[in-house]
Amino acid sequence: MSSATSATAEDVGSDRPARAGKRDVWIVFWIVPAFYTAFGVIFFLLARTMPPPRPDVTTAQKAEFFAAHHLTIQIGFGILILIVGGAGVANGIVVYHMKRMSVGSVMAYVYMGAMAVGALPGCLMVAFCFLVATYRPDRDPELLALLYDLGCLSYVGSLGCFAAAYFGFAIAILYDWNNIFPKWLAYVTVWQIVTEILAVPVFVVPAGPFAWNGSMSFWTGTVIFGFWLSCVIVFLKKANEEQPADQLPLP
């Protein structure tokens, strides 16, 4: 009898749990940095929404923005529509490891639900607004200005959904005894909530640090989010590596 057959027979005849293969977990993990790299290229280089175009411009200048960048907006957001499911993949692996925490699954579901709801105003709304604006560039400039404002306000001003997700993530980390993520990451996550609060004035302030492209409403949150996301990716990799190979698959 070959060694492979012997090993199979031994596993079948024993009471040990079956191995939880982690190939799927690693596949999902590597999708995360790939997706966010593509996300950055789309929003920074193609769609020109990072940094957001200025709010304190005239209606004619808003129409000119779409005329000047119509091709790259269509290419960039067209690609985003195709790959936006990568956000669900990224959230999925975070939830997977949150469910390995000692705090139970409630906060994992809070994170998953809030992120799912936040994808529409925080990502897809600006894409559809800008795509609609470039689809018929001969529209009334007032309508183009409306799409400009709606897209940017939705993108920067999507607050409550993400604040709820960060709340669930931070609480789960703080009460976890399994140390899936380091405790200090919870405090970085709390700063994510603070930046969501700092963005509230974008709906009433047309210029300055609290406008939708301002240093407080946009750039502070972007820098902290970039640091937070980098930490999450690093510790997701560490969590994958430290998960016991014989741990049963999660229910």
C-alpha positions as CSV (number, residue, x, y, z in Angstrom):
1,M,0.0,0.0,0.0
2,S,1.4,3.4,-0.9
3,S,2.0,6.1,1.7
4,A,-0.7,8.3,0.2
5,T,-3.2,5.4,0.5
6,S,-2.1,4.7,4.1
7,A,-2.5,8.4,5.0
8,T,-6.0,8.4,3.6
9,A,-6.9,5.3,5.5
10,E,-5.5,6.7,8.7
11,D,-7.4,9.9,8.3
12,V,-10.7,8.1,7.6
13,G,-10.2,5.7,10.5
14,S,-9.3,8.4,13.0
15,D,-11.4,10.9,14.9
16,R,-9.2,13.9,14.0
17,P,-11.0,16.7,12.1
18,A,-10.4,16.9,8.4
19,R,-7.9,19.5,7.3
20,A,-9.2,22.9,6.4
21,G,-7.6,23.6,3.1
22,K,-6.6,27.3,2.9
23,R,-5.9,27.6,-0.9
24,D,-9.2,29.4,-1.3
25,V,-8.3,31.8,1.5
26,W,-5.0,32.6,-0.1
27,I,-6.6,33.2,-3.5
28,V,-9.1,35.6,-1.9
29,F,-6.3,37.3,0.0
30,W,-4.2,38.1,-3.1
31,I,-7.3,39.6,-4.8
32,V,-7.4,42.3,-2.1
33,P,-4.2,44.2,-2.9
34,A,-4.8,43.6,-6.6
35,F,-8.3,45.2,-6.3
36,Y,-7.2,48.2,-4.3
37,T,-4.2,48.8,-6.7
38,A,-6.7,48.8,-9.6
39,F,-9.0,51.0,-7.6
40,G,-6.3,53.6,-7.0
41,V,-5.3,53.6,-10.7
42,I,-8.9,54.2,-11.7
43,F,-9.7,56.9,-9.2
44,F,-6.4,58.8,-9.4
45,L,-5.3,58.4,-13.0
46,L,-8.4,57.7,-15.1
47,A,-11.5,59.0,-13.5
48,R,-9.8,62.0,-11.9
49,T,-11.9,61.8,-8.7
50,M,-8.9,61.5,-6.4
51,P,-8.4,64.3,-5.5
52,P,-11.9,65.2,-6.2
53,P,-12.5,68.1,-8.7
54,R,-13.1,71.4,-7.0
55,P,-16.6,72.3,-5.7
56,D,-16.1,76.1,-6.0
57,V,-16.3,76.3,-9.8
58,T,-18.9,77.6,-12.2
59,T,-21.4,75.5,-14.1
60,A,-19.5,75.9,-17.3
61,Q,-16.3,74.7,-15.6
62,K,-18.1,71.6,-14.3
63,A,-19.2,70.8,-17.9
64,E,-15.7,71.4,-19.1
65,F,-14.4,68.9,-16.6
66,F,-16.4,66.2,-18.2
67,A,-15.5,67.3,-21.7
68,A,-11.8,67.3,-20.9
69,H,-11.8,63.8,-19.3
70,H,-14.7,62.0,-20.9
71,L,-12.6,59.2,-22.4
72,T,-10.6,58.4,-19.3
73,I,-13.7,58.6,-17.1
74,Q,-15.5,56.1,-19.4
75,I,-12.5,53.8,-19.4
76,G,-11.8,54.0,-15.7
77,F,-15.3,53.7,-14.4
78,G,-16.2,51.1,-17.0
79,I,-13.4,49.0,-15.6
80,L,-14.6,49.7,-12.1
81,I,-18.1,48.5,-12.9
82,L,-16.5,45.2,-14.1
83,I,-14.3,44.7,-11.0
84,V,-16.2,46.3,-8.2
85,G,-17.1,42.9,-6.8
86,G,-13.5,42.8,-5.6
87,A,-14.7,45.0,-2.7
88,G,-17.0,42.2,-1.6
89,V,-14.0,39.8,-1.8
90,A,-11.9,42.1,0.3
91,N,-14.7,42.5,2.9
92,G,-15.3,38.8,2.8
93,I,-11.8,37.8,4.0
94,V,-11.9,40.4,6.8
95,V,-15.2,38.9,7.9
96,Y,-13.7,35.4,7.6
97,H,-11.0,36.2,10.1
98,M,-13.4,38.3,12.3
99,K,-15.5,35.1,12.7
100,R,-12.4,33.4,14.1
101,M,-12.3,35.9,17.0
102,S,-13.5,35.0,20.4
103,V,-16.2,37.7,20.4
104,G,-18.6,35.7,18.2
105,S,-20.1,36.7,14.8
106,V,-22.2,39.7,15.5
107,M,-19.6,42.3,14.8
108,A,-18.5,40.4,11.7
109,Y,-22.0,40.7,10.4
110,V,-22.1,44.4,11.3
111,Y,-19.0,44.9,9.3
112,M,-20.2,42.9,6.3
113,G,-23.6,44.6,6.2
114,A,-22.4,48.1,6.6
115,M,-19.7,47.7,4.0
116,A,-22.2,46.2,1.6
117,V,-24.6,49.1,2.0
118,G,-21.7,51.6,1.7
119,A,-20.6,50.3,-1.7
120,L,-23.5,52.1,-3.4
121,P,-23.0,55.7,-2.3
122,G,-19.3,55.4,-1.6
123,C,-18.2,53.9,-4.9
124,L,-20.9,53.2,-7.5
125,M,-22.9,56.4,-7.3
126,V,-20.0,58.6,-8.4
127,A,-19.2,56.1,-11.2
128,F,-22.8,56.2,-12.6
129,C,-23.1,60.0,-12.2
130,F,-19.9,60.6,-14.2
131,L,-20.7,57.9,-16.8
132,V,-24.1,59.4,-17.3
133,A,-22.5,62.9,-17.7
134,T,-20.0,61.7,-20.3
135,Y,-22.6,59.5,-22.1
136,R,-24.3,62.6,-23.6
137,P,-21.9,65.5,-23.4
138,D,-24.4,67.8,-25.2
139,R,-26.7,67.8,-22.2
140,D,-27.7,71.1,-20.5
141,P,-24.7,72.3,-18.5
142,E,-27.0,72.6,-15.5
143,L,-27.7,68.9,-15.6
144,L,-24.0,68.1,-16.0
145,A,-23.3,70.3,-12.9
146,L,-25.9,68.4,-11.0
147,L,-24.3,65.1,-11.8
148,Y,-20.9,66.6,-10.9
149,D,-22.1,67.7,-7.5
150,L,-24.1,64.5,-6.8
151,G,-21.2,62.2,-7.7
152,C,-18.6,64.1,-5.6
153,L,-20.9,64.6,-2.6
154,S,-21.8,60.9,-2.6
155,Y,-18.2,59.8,-2.9
156,V,-16.8,61.9,-0.2
157,G,-19.9,62.2,2.0
158,S,-20.8,58.5,2.4
159,L,-20.4,58.6,6.2
160,G,-22.7,56.4,8.3
161,C,-22.3,53.1,6.5
162,F,-18.5,53.1,6.8
163,A,-18.5,54.5,10.4
164,A,-20.7,51.6,11.4
165,A,-18.4,49.1,9.7
166,Y,-15.3,50.6,11.5
167,F,-17.2,50.5,14.8
168,G,-17.9,46.8,14.4
169,F,-14.3,46.1,13.4
170,A,-12.8,48.1,16.3
171,I,-15.0,46.6,19.0
172,A,-14.3,43.1,17.7
173,I,-10.6,43.6,17.9
174,L,-10.7,45.1,21.4
175,Y,-12.8,42.2,22.8
176,D,-11.0,39.4,20.9
177,W,-8.9,37.1,23.0
178,N,-7.5,35.2,20.1
179,N,-5.4,38.2,18.9
180,I,-6.3,37.8,15.3
181,F,-5.5,41.5,14.8
182,P,-3.3,43.6,17.2
183,K,-5.2,45.8,19.6
184,W,-3.6,49.0,18.3
185,L,-5.3,48.4,15.0
186,A,-8.6,49.1,16.8
187,Y,-7.5,52.6,17.7
188,V,-6.4,53.3,14.1
189,T,-9.9,52.1,13.1
190,V,-11.4,54.5,15.6
191,W,-9.6,57.3,13.7
192,Q,-11.4,56.1,10.6
193,I,-14.7,56.9,12.4
194,V,-13.3,60.4,13.3
195,T,-12.5,61.1,9.6
196,E,-16.0,60.2,8.7
197,I,-17.3,62.7,11.2
198,L,-14.9,65.4,9.8
199,A,-16.4,64.9,6.4
200,V,-19.9,65.9,7.5
201,P,-19.5,69.6,6.5
202,V,-19.0,68.8,2.8
203,F,-22.7,69.1,2.3
204,V,-22.8,72.8,3.3
205,V,-19.2,74.1,2.8
206,P,-18.3,74.8,-0.9
207,A,-14.6,75.7,-0.3
208,G,-11.8,75.4,2.3
209,P,-10.5,72.6,4.5
210,F,-14.0,71.1,5.1
211,A,-15.1,71.2,1.4
212,W,-15.3,67.8,-0.4
213,N,-11.7,68.3,-1.6
214,G,-10.4,69.9,1.5
215,S,-7.5,69.0,3.8
216,M,-9.8,67.9,6.6
217,S,-12.7,66.4,4.9
218,F,-10.8,64.5,2.2
219,W,-7.0,64.4,2.6
220,T,-7.0,63.6,6.3
221,G,-9.4,60.7,5.8
222,T,-7.5,59.5,2.7
223,V,-4.1,59.4,4.4
224,I,-5.5,57.6,7.5
225,F,-7.5,55.2,5.2
226,G,-4.4,54.4,3.3
227,F,-2.4,53.6,6.5
228,W,-5.3,51.6,7.9
229,L,-5.8,49.5,4.7
230,S,-2.1,48.8,4.5
231,C,-2.2,47.5,8.1
232,V,-5.3,45.4,7.4
233,I,-3.7,43.7,4.4
234,V,-0.5,43.0,6.3
235,F,-2.4,41.5,9.3
236,L,-4.7,39.5,7.0
237,K,-1.6,37.9,5.5
238,K,-0.3,37.2,9.1
239,A,-3.7,35.8,10.1
240,N,-3.7,33.4,7.1
241,E,-0.2,32.2,8.0
242,E,-1.1,31.7,11.7
243,Q,-4.4,29.9,11.1
244,P,-3.9,26.2,12.1
245,A,-3.8,24.0,9.0
246,D,-6.2,21.5,10.7
247,Q,-8.7,24.1,11.8
248,L,-12.2,23.1,10.7
249,P,-13.8,25.4,8.1
250,L,-16.0,28.1,9.6
251,P,-19.7,27.5,9.6
